[in-house]
Structures are given as structure tokens and as C-alpha cells.
Amino acid sequence: MKNEYLPIKAVIEKIILESLDAKTFILRPEGKTNQILNYKPGQFMMLSLAGYGEAPFTFASSPSKDGRLQISVRRVGALTEALHKLREKDVVGVRGPYGNTFPLDKIKGKDLLFVAGGCGIAPLRPLIQHIFSARGGKDRKNYGRVEIIYGCRTPGDIFYQDEIKSWEKDVKTSVHLTVDQPDASWGGTCGVVCVLLPQIKLNPKTSLVFLCGPGVMIKFAIADILKLGFREQNIYASLERYMKCGIGKCGHCYINPAPSLYSSHTFDKVSDKKEGRCGVKGKYVCLDGPNFSYTQMKELNIES
Amino acid sequence: MQKLFITKDNLQLLIKNLNNDCDEFIAPKREHLDDIIFGDTKNDSGELLDYAGNSVISPRAFLLPQTEELFKIKSAKKSNFVPIEDTRKRIFYGVRPCDIKALGLMKKFFLDEPRPYVQGRGEFVDVFYQQRLENSIFIALACTNRCSPNSFCHIMDAGPIAQNNFDLQLIPTFQNRPARSGADGVGRDSAPKGQEKVGSIPITRGYLVEIGSKKGNIIVRKYKKLFVKAAPSDEKEIKNGLKNFAGKVKKINFKKLAKIMQQDKIGQKVWDDIGLRCVICSGCITLCPTCSCFSIADRLSGDKGIRLRHCDGCPFAGFTKMAGGNTPFPMHKDHIRRFFEHKLNIDVQRYGRPSCVGCSRCIQTCPGNISIHKFIDSVERIAESV
């Protein structure tokens, strides 16, 4: 019987500084055929750092056949602090993949809108890469227009700057950047991601939306996206929760769809849905998520 | 299945023999001001053959310990983890039916839960729990009296007699009749009922034995000399004895109850009140036989160390708090509410039955007098008024 909790070794092959407090780690797990390498865009893994425990990270790159994987990590807690101190050739533990994937079949032939805030670009990047570079870029024609809205605190916090430039070169793609606190050299938009939404030139009735970022961003961005006429079932958010196992056992990430459980909610209580909601089962973010459609989020009564 | 009977003396013999068949004999014993707790009595023979009430801590603590070593960290630098296996053979003796039912629920959660939507990954099995469970034998001891006025196992369908999930079950039979002298059962059925009772304290004559599994069957076959066939009157006697176990039992429709919770018809007042009473002592989640939440922590000394799993729980403010400081449940009252939602709503959705077994440990330990029993009762009152 497989011990699902056992981390396998992964060597840090390369560390890329993304911003003042974020780094991308390129990891090579032990064994070229390891199951963790069979992940799909949207899934996550558990990273072990002996002495600091484990934490979940969504894969930050599209699956490649070279036996490597990437995660982008912002320094926010004890484990990430320690992870940032590691150097190339150091070893960490990994296990996975866990969670569901983005709806890869549903996006074929569709126009796509990505909305990311801060390090929220990382979980969306595998999907963006999947669209641009699957089969050496041959698959790009299978998808429609792509618009990416990406908001950061300062210009220095923008991840994957070179890659973003390459995305912009695609004729059917536009990237919109915004920052909260501009510096002298910043000539672009200022403000939250929502200020860029009016610039989107996609048919809201048929396009799909993918969001990832801080809870408040997801909440307000979805509200504005809905106002533009996008369909609830076409909006997907990658959510984050505290997790300790990734396999539905530790109990931390469970979402119970009781309407008043989220006392801090500012949205209206969607009272018309009350009867419909009572058939909805609670969900584990680690097993049923981390990617949920807005329809599901409404059923679960969560905003982020 | 043919039921068997074992006398008190033979049970003593059986226990002595079973002590040699295992690495740890987990049985109820008295400790610290006469509290009953489960502990290893293999070497001290301190086990109680029979006891009143229930243990302070449920035997869950042996399968999902408060702190459990999962991995040896041979080298933190090299990220070298080696699983710590627990292959000790344990025999649990004298486990109450409520805790037996809880074991069944935990087994389902940790081992059997199908996850069809996790593509290509099959089911996630908790191997640490599985290993302990598979190396364990459970001998249940049925109740004859309610262990406390708060207990409500009869409402939760968990007592006084276990229905399954045990390997062997002992059901005490009373009446002060001459001990049976063999398979013929001479003298057992001759005395009229109740005539030889000494005061109001019944004296255990022996135990009806139920076999619940292959493991149980192996024990019975191995020590078949200690058992005799049970007489039909034994069962009748037990049935009669339990007639007044709990007085009139009000049937509760738990599916309806769960629906009320899902529709949020409990009212904020109730949750506010529970939130006010909860002081986050974590007694409920520590003693509950069906609480399963855990956290992971590493302890290092130099480059070597261990990875621990320790019990965690919803009442704690940090239970859902993420590294950035974000938490989906900022309100204190929502923390303890999760305990109720889990036992009475979520698990009804998932398995079709609640995961409270009515052992009343959480009620007895709560300094704020929060009672899940009263809660169940009051929810029904709301249901009646809706």
C-alpha cells in the first residue's frame, strides 16, 4: 500500500528571483517517471521542508517532459521564509499531484480572460503556457483570443516579466498590467485589477474567465466580471486554504455550504437560492478543488 | 449466528491467554482518583473485567494518538524521510459499544472512502491508521446501564449493544444463579427470575459472546474450551434487562436535522450562545471518539528529527488561518460551530448518518456546558415549529 504522506526528494535546480519577496524554484523530483510529474494545469503539490512541515503550492509551469517542475513562492510564513534561504542543489520533499485541474476540454475554441493578483499569476501560468506552447505552439490556434489582467503592489512585484513580454507578442493576446503603488518609471495603469476590466474586448456570453489572487480581489473582480455579462458557470477561481494533507483527511480545508457560516460576507445572501442550496454537499478544497466555478462557489456560499 | 456463553472465571482465563497473543493488551483500568482509562495491562494485569460507566478518553487515542510519529527525518538537508511503522499487535478489551461504533465511522473515513473524482489516483488511504487498525482486535463490552445521565447512545443508534465493527462482543448477563458447570447448563434455568438477587446490585453471572469477524472467530476457535453454547433464555434475559435502559426513546430523524442545518434554520441566536460558551479548551475534540482532524509538525535536533502528526481541531482560531494571515473563518462562534456541523450535518450528507455516537464525553468535559445532546433536542423542536 502506497504511503501517500511520504515525500520524495526533489533537487532545487534553479532559483529565479521574481520580486523582492518571491522566488520561482525549478525542482527535479527523484525518478524521471515519478507520478508527481504527471500533473495537469491547476493541480497542486505538497512541499516538505524538514523542520518546517509541509505546505501546498500550485504548480507554476505547464507540465514538461524534462522531469522538472516549478513553483513560485512568496515569503509569507515560517516555511516559505526557510525555503527562500535555500540555494540551488539543495533538496526538498514533494508529493502529489493533488486536486482538480482547470477544465481543459471546456476551453477549446473559446476566448479566455485571466485575472491574476500578485503571486496569483503562478497557478494560472500552467494554463496560459498550455495554451501558448503545447505541442510547440501548434495548439495555440485551438483557442480564441486571450486577455490577461495582472495586478501587483509595485512594478517590482510583477512575476515572469520576460515571459509576459513573449505573451504580448501573440497577435490574439493582450496583457493588461496594473500596480497599486507606481514608481517613477511606471507609465501604465494604477489601481486594482477591476479598473482594467472595461478594456476587455471579449464576448462575455461565450468567454471563460480564470481568476487567482487574494480573497478580496477574487470577490470584487467576480462581482465586476458578472456585471460585464460573463456567465457564472464560465468563471473559475483557484482558491487557497490552509491544508496539511492534500488528500481530504486533515480536515482544514473543508467548505461547508451553510449560508450564515460566513458571517463576514457583504454579498446579499442570495436568498432565492436557499432551497436549491440545501442539496449541495460540502467540499474539500484539496480534493474537489482548488479550482471552482463561480456556480459552485455560490452553491458553497463562498466568495473566495 | 450461534451465540456463545462464557463464565466470569473463564473470561479471566481467556484474558490471561490473550495477554500472550498480543504485544499490547489495551484494557480499562483505574488511574488517578479512580478514573477509568484505557491502557496497556499486558504486564501489570490491572485490567478491569467489567466496569461501570465509560473511559475518560476514548480508545481512539491508540489509533489516532494525540501526537504520533509519522516519519523519521534521517537528514533534513537531504530531505530523507523514513516512515515509522507501528506493527504492534494490540488487543482492545472492554471497549464500549459507542466507541466501537465510532471506530467503524473512523475506519470508513480513513480507509474506505471512495473518491471517484480523483482521476487516476484511486483512493487515498491513511496507511498509518490502517496499519494500526489491521493489527488490532476489538473485544466490545456491552452496557447494562447508562454511563451518565448525559449519554445518549440509544438515540444515536450506538448502544447499549454494538451492532457491528467488533471482533468479539461480551454482553453481561445477571442473576445470581449457580455458575454453570459445562456445556449442559445445568441449574441455570431452574431458578425463578430475580429471586436470588442480592440487594439491588446484580452480580454478573457471565457473558453472552457474539462473534463479529474472522479475527473474533479465530479467538473463539483457539480457546473453544472456555466457551459454551448460549441458551435461548440468555438472550431473552438480556433483552428484558435492557428494556428500561433509557426510558422512552424519542426517535430523531437525522436527515431532517441535517437539512435544517443546511438550510440554516437554527438561528444565529443558538450559534451566538454556543460561541459565547466556548472557551476553546479543546476538551470536546480531544475526547470525541470520531474527531479526526490533524496537523503536521516537525521536530529537529540538528539535522535529524521526526515528523509528527498531532490532533488539531476546529475550535482553534488558527485552524483555517493561512500563512498570509488570511482566514476564511474569522469569527470565534464559527469555529466551534464547525464541530456541530461536522458531526450532525456534513457526515449525514456524506455517509447518510451522523458521526456523533452519544458518548457524552464532550458534554461532561465542557466548562461552558455546551451540550450536543441538548442541541439535537432543540433542533428537533425548531423542526417541529417550521
Interface residues (C-beta under 8 A of the other chain):
Chain A: M1 K2 N3 E4 Y5 L6 P7 K9 A10 N38 S48 L49 A50 G51 Y52 G53 E54 A55 V76 G77 A78 L79 T80 D90 V91 V92 G93 N100 P214 G215 E240 R241 Y242 K244 C245 I247 G248 K249 C250 G251 H252 C253 Y254 I255 N256 P257 A258 P259 S260 L261 Y262 S263 S264 K274 E275 R277 C278 V280 K281 G282 L287 D288 I302
Chain B: L70 F71 I73 S75 A76 K77 K78 S79 N80 F81 P83 F109 F110 E113 R115 Y117 V118 G120 F124 V125 D126 V127 F128 Q130 K259 M261 Q262 Q263 D264 Q268 W271 S292 C293 F294 S295 I296 A297 D298 L300 G305 R307 D312 C314 F319 T320 K321 M322 A323 G324 N326 T327 P328 F329 P330 M331 K333 D334 R337 R338 E341 H342 N345 I346 Q349 R350
